[in-house]
Amino acid sequence: MKILGTTALAGALLAASFAFAPAPAMAGKADDTLNAAFALEPEALDTYKIAGREGLILARHIYDGLLYKDLDTGEIKPALAKAWRFVDPMTMEFDLREGVTFHNGAKFTADDVVYTLTTVLDPAYGTRFRIAIDWIDKVEKVSDFKVRIKMAKPFAGAVEMLADALPIYPAAYFKEVGSAGMAAKPVGTGPYKLTEMTPGIRYAFERFDGHYAGSPKGKPAIGKIVVRTIPELNTQFAELMAGKLDWTWRIPPDQAARLASRVQIVNGPIMRISYIGMTVTGKGKDYPTKNLKVRQAINHAVNREAIVKAFAGGASQVLNSACNPKQFGCAQDVTKYAYDPAKAKALLAEAGFANGVDIEMVFAAMPRPVAEAIASDLGKVGIRVTLNEQQYAAGVQKWRAGELPAFFTNWGSYGTGDVAFIISNFFGGGADDLVQDKEVMELVNAADTSQDRALREANYAKALKKIADQAYWLPMYDFNINYGLSKDLTFKPHPDEFARWWLSSWK
């Protein structure tokens, strides 16, 4: 999954810069080079260690998974596995594709699947999000082109997670270079190979002519890609209008409107939502957010409609459930907290804070003006907020340590349209769950471990209703993205925030 935020690269990699081949010239359609820009630096390209969408987008052009999800149809398609099946409720078997070659010339076999997944399962490896792999018990080689995955627990999201989110690395190379080596010089089977990288700054790709026939990603139409980090949006816009840039994203609504007459502006909704999480357990600390009436007061105090209108753009909407309505299981029949400052004040008084209360709210990977608007609304009812902006990784660390009463950030659910990838993470009893509501945990667990969609939906609905009743979260709004494109480029956005440049073409 992935978070909007600037992330640090490993120290050794920051200093590293390498070149496999001369950098492509940057001339767009004329030179068959798609020039793209991110405002944030991509993280190091070991997919299992990163969360930022920028790095994950690049990684999906380099690596392939066993399966692939066609978001246009919702169909799970074969990728490195040409077929798969459940041998029993806890065992998945995969027939692997023969004739697949990694970018370094190594031949893909079962050994690559076993070594990759076994390695990242080891807690010592430091896989960023355990929810992505903790449903796997072990991976077994049946033959050179057949493997079995033994599940540690029933997990309804297993197939979704195998669909490109768990890439397969070349075993021999991975053994030799480890995570740092994979990040420094990535080798996959994907449709593009990395030819040049200055970490965090510039990445050059060439179409991999050895990409396997029958790949669901298809053969890319564009030969070369150059991705740069350009922090200043105005610089991006100037290059876009000057024809030096073909693709950029996350353009603020007001800027998108101004650019629309000069370049292509394409808008697309995404799975990501923003929210304020409130600590209930506190891990020994007596936070005001332990009090239900304080949490309800916070929910009533923030004018989310006004914030969405001012900052998020017209395609975003205020949320009530702790999930994205586009996701399976995101029930909407929950308690709704209308903007009502008078009621918020009354609830605060009932909670014993008639003279107001002080809380700290860390915000990460969210614009400061939005955090300031929330703090201003809360201040009007007597909730005096100390805002503390942090990088996402630092904020999460403090959250998990129980050192924050409130955390304002966002979550992308790995771009997956199933609530298992959001409420299970925050209310399923794991490291991010500072509520630890046993009833909610049991409901979430029952839904996560069932293959019965009706039963899953019913249990998620009950869990979401209690989450809203208890005001454990203040769900804020969902996101949409404005993409800025050259008029020569054909690009289709998808709600999982993964730019699929392998599907792009020139007009």
Salt bridges, closest charged atoms under 4 A:
ASP31 OD2 - LYS224 NZ 3.41
GLU43 OE2 - ARG128 NH1 3.38
GLU54 OE1 - LYS2 NZ 3.56
GLU54 OE2 - ARG250 NH1 2.83
ASP64 OD2 - HIS211 NE2 3.29
ASP64 OD1 - LYS217 NZ 3.00
ASP70 OD2 - LYS77 NZ 3.00
ASP72 OD1 - LYS492 NZ 2.84
ASP72 OD1 - HIS494 NE2 3.15
GLU93 OE1 - ARG85 NH1 2.62
GLU93 OE1 - LYS146 NZ 3.83
GLU93 OE2 - ARG148 NE 2.50
ASP95 OD2 - ARG85 NH2 2.32
ASP95 OD1 - LYS146 NZ 2.51
ASP111 OD1 - LYS141 NZ 3.08
ASP134 OD1 - LYS153 NZ 3.59
GLU140 OE2 - LYS138 NZ 3.50
ASP144 OD1 - LYS141 NZ 3.12
GLU160 OE2 - LYS69 NZ 2.76
ASP164 OD2 - LYS217 NZ 3.24
GLU196 OE1 - ARG202 NH1 2.91
ASP209 OD1 - ARG207 NE 3.85
GLU239 OE1 - ARG228 NH2 2.55
ASP254 OD2 - ARG258 NH1 3.78
GLU350 OE1 - LYS293 NZ 3.14
ASP358 OD1 - ARG384 NE 2.79
GLU372 OE2 - ARG368 NH1 3.51
ASP377 OD1 - LYS380 NZ 3.61
GLU389 OE1 - ARG368 NH2 3.51
GLU403 OE1 - LYS398 NZ 3.69
ASP418 OD1 - ARG456 NH2 2.91
ASP432 OD1 - ARG400 NE 2.63
ASP437 OD2 - LYS466 NZ 2.97
GLU439 OE1 - LYS466 NZ 2.90
ASP469 OD2 - LYS465 NZ 3.47
ASP478 OD2 - LYS326 NZ 3.36
ASP496 OD2 - ARG500 NH2 2.71
GLU497 OE2 - ARG53 NH2 3.63
GLU497 OE1 - ARG250 NH2 3.04
GLU497 OE2 - ARG272 NE 2.84
